Amino acid sequence: VCRSNKSPWVCLTCSSVHCGRYVNGHAKKHYEDAQIPMTNHKKTEKQEKVQHTVCMDCSSYSTYCYRCDDFVVNDTKLGLVQKVREHLQNLENSAFTSDRHRKRKLLENSSLNSKLLKVNGSTTALCATGLRNLGNTCFMNAILQSLSNIQQFCCYFKELPAVELRNGKTAGRRTYHTRSQGDNNVSLVEEFRKTLCALWQGSQTAFSPESLFYVVWKIMPNFRGYQQQDAHEFMRYLLDHLHLELQGGFNGVSRSVILQENSNLSASNKCCINGASTVVTAIFGGILQNEVNCLICGTESRKFDPFLDLSLDIPSQFRNKRTKNQESGPMCTLRDCLRSFTDLEELDETELYMCHKCKKKQKSTKKFWIQKLPKVLCLHLKRFHWTAYLRNKVDTYVEFPLRGLDMKCYLLEPENSGPESCLYDLVAVVVHHGSGVGSGHYTAYAAHEGRWFHFNDSTVTLTDEETVGKAKAYILFYVERQAKPAAEKL
């Protein structure tokens, strides 16, 4: 219909080929048009089968049922699906397709040549790798690209030994989306490791994270389907599941042991969340002190809560400002959001505190202190909030520093920290473009070897600090600034 050669899907009912959801969605429209109208008569078994419109991704050869909204492994008794798969593979290897691939490679090379940079007088190629959109998976791509540029975190996974999930007859064979493998044959850590290894190697312009997305579907049911998802919610689920899996065995060896052997992260820097420490908690883990005071008797209650990120409200007085220069008056800054998070707050009637001295719920105040800062400080700006029936977006521009974010004033015991241990430099920003949480598009900015890049699914472009600073940030990743050695200071 649209003559696109991106993401072709073939209908296994009529053999017509249409583009995927993230192009123009003609494959999905074809399915909707092919639906048998509902009648008052009892549907026959034949009609019921016809309604399961199954199609195949011509790139990965995965089969997918639109009605079930899931990948399927079923085949006909005659093995017709496998025959289609083999036929497509033969086409891929044909002279015609080889010629087309050669032309495409020339185009890719020319686009790479246009991305040559002059650094210190010499020309270097842009080796960044994009992530293909598998159908509204920009939320996942933006988070993966951000995490891949957090060096200490990324290097740990890339240095892990590979896991062999299959053996015997299936070893080395190309695998397809299937439910029959069982949960024991999927590893989020392994697919995450392979995805990180594929980025920044310079051998391709874009990588398709299908295997990782399949594992996400398998172990995180919330993210099944092709609707737009919340990038922050995905990041939390991803980190939590990586943390849980890393606590398990690794070819008979505890991954916690590997963390201790292969990482220079000391035990004192680890923050345990749900069990033993892992690289997730060692890098993203911090500790909050939640201080509650009863306004009637003055009793103070303290509780320590581990965190992997901080979710900050955009103060209500700034919520109507939509662009950086729209209105006169003070601009909302990241410091305003942090101050709003840590300031003393009187709890309202719906959040009355159970005072152990008064023996009943009383009015009280609450204040957060940061007891321990993480190595990577992840700040989530709460841009989506519920009104009566809708979840609206706060589109306010929030000014944030690219260097030298000072967190000392939010610490419980700032006198115990060194002069540079509370300073953070920006390494990545996730941006949501659009008006609603269930729609729009996610992209990411990230710093790599001193240069800033814009990651927009398959497309990666060089950008500058000024452009990054103007972004309407949704998630900010700050890396702790390393104190200079004494000899270097002299």
Buried (B, 14 or more C-beta within 10 A) or exposed (E): EEEEEBBBBBBBBEEBBBBBBBBBBBBBBBBEEBEEEEEEEEEEEEEEEBBEBBBBBBBBBBBBBBEEEEBBEEBEEEEEBBEBBEEBEEEBEEEEEEEEEEEEEEEEEEEBEEBEEEEEEEEEEBBBBBBBBBBBBBBBBBBBBBBBBBEBBBEBBBEBEEEEBEEEEEEEEEBBBBEEBEEEBBBBBBBBBBBBBBBBEEEEBBBBBBBBBBBBBBBBEEBBEBEBBBBBBBBBBBBBBBBBBBBEEBEEEBBBEBBBEBBEBEEEBBBBBEEBBBBBBBBBBBBBBEBBBBBEEEBEBEEEEBBBBBBBBBBEEBBEBEEEEEEEEEBBBBBBBBBBBBEEBEBEEEEEBEBEEEEEEBBBBBEBBBBBBBBBBBBBBBBBBEEEEEEBBBBBBBBBBBEEBEBBEBBBEEEEBEEEBBBBBBBBBBBBBEEEBEEBBBBBBBBBEEBBBBBBBBEBBEBEBEEBBEBBBBBBBBBBBEEEEEEEEE
